[in-house]
Amino acid sequence: EWGVSRTPVRAALASLANTGLLDYQPKRGYVVSQFGEKILLDAYEARATLEGLACRKATENGLSKEHLTFLQRQLEIGDRILGTGRLPEDEIGPYQRMNVDFHQTIIEVANNSWISRFVRETHEIPLVSQRTMLWHDYAVICRSHDDHHRILDAIMLGQHARAEELMREHIY
């Protein structure tokens, strides 16, 4: 129907199975993975641990002036967006981008390819990605953004354990 051979389709199915989105069942083929509560909670635990470790490593490595300026700018963007007392529909996208950039920058500063890789893998699991939030619950968003401020403060003060614990708590 789409005019493609079996080889790229098989490769695509195998790739989706490697991310955990499909399960291969011998002699039956592929089925869509089921993500129950335990799997989601386990994935959040893994992501919280990994991003907490990223905060610890970023604190140990120290922020360059460029990274510090960038992270502070992300907080300013969030402060501006949330400063209106609500999260307007047209600001959800920019806030999401700021959130992703904040987390990705910390992971980048951690300078550990395994952390980056494994966090990316947790983002493949539905409802675990940092792009998934309760976007219409202003109080939750504000608390989350306040977490960003505390996390950056701990990193800047060289508080390794505090930065790690704050990020873990933030993810949960």
C-alpha positions as CSV (number, residue, x, y, z in Angstrom):
1,E,0.0,0.0,0.0
2,W,2.8,2.4,0.8
3,G,5.2,1.1,-1.8
4,V,8.0,0.1,0.7
5,S,9.8,-3.2,1.0
6,R,9.6,-5.4,4.1
7,T,13.2,-4.6,5.1
8,P,12.7,-1.0,6.3
9,V,9.4,-2.0,7.9
10,R,11.2,-4.8,9.8
11,A,13.9,-2.4,10.8
12,A,11.4,0.2,12.0
13,L,9.5,-2.5,14.1
14,A,12.8,-3.7,15.6
15,S,13.7,-0.1,16.5
16,L,10.4,0.5,18.2
17,A,10.9,-2.8,20.1
18,N,14.3,-1.6,21.2
19,T,12.7,1.5,22.7
20,G,10.1,-0.6,24.5
21,L,7.1,0.7,22.6
22,L,6.6,-2.7,20.9
23,D,7.0,-6.2,22.3
24,Y,8.2,-9.0,20.0
25,Q,6.4,-12.2,20.5
26,P,8.0,-15.2,18.6
27,K,5.8,-16.7,15.9
28,R,3.2,-13.9,16.5
29,G,5.1,-10.7,15.6
30,Y,5.0,-7.4,17.3
31,V,2.3,-6.0,19.7
32,V,2.1,-2.6,21.3
33,S,3.6,-2.5,24.8
34,Q,1.3,-2.0,27.7
35,F,2.4,0.6,30.3
36,G,0.8,-0.2,33.6
37,E,1.2,1.7,36.8
38,K,4.3,-0.2,38.0
39,I,6.1,0.3,34.7
40,L,5.4,4.0,34.8
41,L,6.4,4.4,38.5
42,D,9.6,2.4,37.8
43,A,10.4,4.7,34.8
44,Y,9.9,7.8,36.9
45,E,12.2,6.4,39.6
46,A,14.8,5.7,37.0
47,R,14.4,9.2,35.4
48,A,14.5,10.9,38.8
49,T,17.7,9.0,39.8
50,L,19.4,9.8,36.5
51,E,18.5,13.5,36.4
52,G,19.4,13.7,40.1
53,L,22.8,12.2,39.2
54,A,23.1,14.7,36.3
55,C,22.6,17.5,38.9
56,R,25.3,16.1,41.1
57,K,27.7,15.8,38.2
58,A,26.8,19.3,36.9
59,T,27.5,20.7,40.3
60,E,30.8,18.9,40.5
61,N,31.8,20.0,37.0
62,G,30.7,23.5,37.6
63,L,28.7,25.7,35.2
64,S,30.5,27.7,32.6
65,K,29.5,31.4,32.3
66,E,27.6,30.6,29.2
67,H,25.6,27.7,30.8
68,L,24.9,29.8,33.9
69,T,23.6,32.7,31.8
70,F,21.5,30.3,29.7
71,L,20.0,28.6,32.7
72,Q,19.2,32.0,34.4
73,R,17.6,33.1,31.1
74,Q,15.4,30.0,31.2
75,L,14.3,30.9,34.7
76,E,13.5,34.5,33.6
77,I,11.4,33.1,30.7
78,G,9.4,30.9,33.1
79,D,9.1,33.8,35.6
80,R,7.7,36.1,32.9
81,I,5.3,33.5,31.6
82,L,4.0,32.5,35.1
83,G,4.0,36.1,36.3
84,T,0.6,36.8,34.9
85,G,-1.0,34.5,37.5
86,R,-2.0,31.9,35.0
87,L,-0.5,29.8,32.1
88,P,-2.2,31.1,29.0
89,E,-2.8,28.5,26.2
90,D,-0.4,30.4,23.8
91,E,2.4,30.3,26.4
92,I,2.3,26.5,27.0
93,G,4.6,25.8,24.1
94,P,7.2,28.4,25.1
95,Y,7.0,27.2,28.7
96,Q,7.5,23.6,27.6
97,R,10.6,24.6,25.6
98,M,12.0,26.4,28.5
99,N,11.5,23.4,30.7
100,V,13.1,21.0,28.2
101,D,16.1,23.4,27.7
102,F,16.6,23.7,31.5
103,H,16.7,20.0,32.0
104,Q,18.8,19.3,28.9
105,T,21.4,21.9,29.8
106,I,21.9,20.3,33.2
107,I,22.3,16.9,31.5
108,E,24.8,18.4,29.1
109,V,26.9,20.0,31.9
110,A,26.9,16.6,33.6
111,N,29.0,15.5,30.7
112,N,28.1,11.8,31.0
113,S,26.9,10.2,27.8
114,W,25.2,7.3,29.7
115,I,23.0,9.7,31.7
116,S,22.0,11.4,28.4
117,R,21.3,8.1,26.7
118,F,19.3,6.6,29.5
119,V,17.3,9.8,30.2
120,R,16.4,9.9,26.5
121,E,15.2,6.3,26.8
122,T,12.9,7.2,29.7
123,H,11.4,9.9,27.5
124,E,10.2,7.2,25.1
125,I,7.9,5.8,27.7
126,P,4.4,7.4,27.6
127,L,3.7,9.9,30.5
128,V,7.3,9.9,31.7
129,S,8.8,12.5,29.5
130,Q,9.6,16.0,30.8
131,R,7.3,17.2,28.1
132,T,4.3,15.6,29.9
133,M,2.9,17.8,32.7
134,L,-0.4,18.9,34.0
135,W,-0.3,22.0,31.8
136,H,-3.6,23.4,33.1
137,D,-2.9,23.2,36.8
138,Y,-1.2,26.5,37.5
139,A,-0.3,25.7,41.1
140,V,1.6,22.5,39.9
141,I,3.4,24.5,37.2
142,C,4.4,27.2,39.7
143,R,5.7,24.7,42.2
144,S,7.7,23.0,39.5
145,H,9.2,26.3,38.3
146,D,10.1,27.2,41.9
147,D,12.0,23.8,42.0
148,H,14.0,25.0,39.0
149,H,15.1,28.1,41.0
150,R,16.1,26.0,44.0
151,I,17.9,23.4,41.8
152,L,20.0,26.1,40.0
153,D,20.7,27.8,43.4
154,A,22.1,24.5,44.8
155,I,24.2,23.9,41.7
156,M,25.6,27.5,41.9
157,L,26.4,27.1,45.6
158,G,28.2,23.8,44.9
159,Q,25.7,21.8,47.0
160,H,26.1,18.4,45.2
161,A,23.8,16.3,47.4
162,R,21.1,19.1,47.7
163,A,21.0,19.6,43.9
164,E,20.7,15.9,43.4
165,E,17.9,15.5,45.9
166,L,16.0,18.6,44.7
167,M,16.0,17.2,41.1
168,R,14.8,13.8,42.2
169,E,12.0,15.4,44.1
170,H,11.2,17.7,41.2
171,I,10.9,14.7,38.8
172,Y,8.5,12.9,41.2
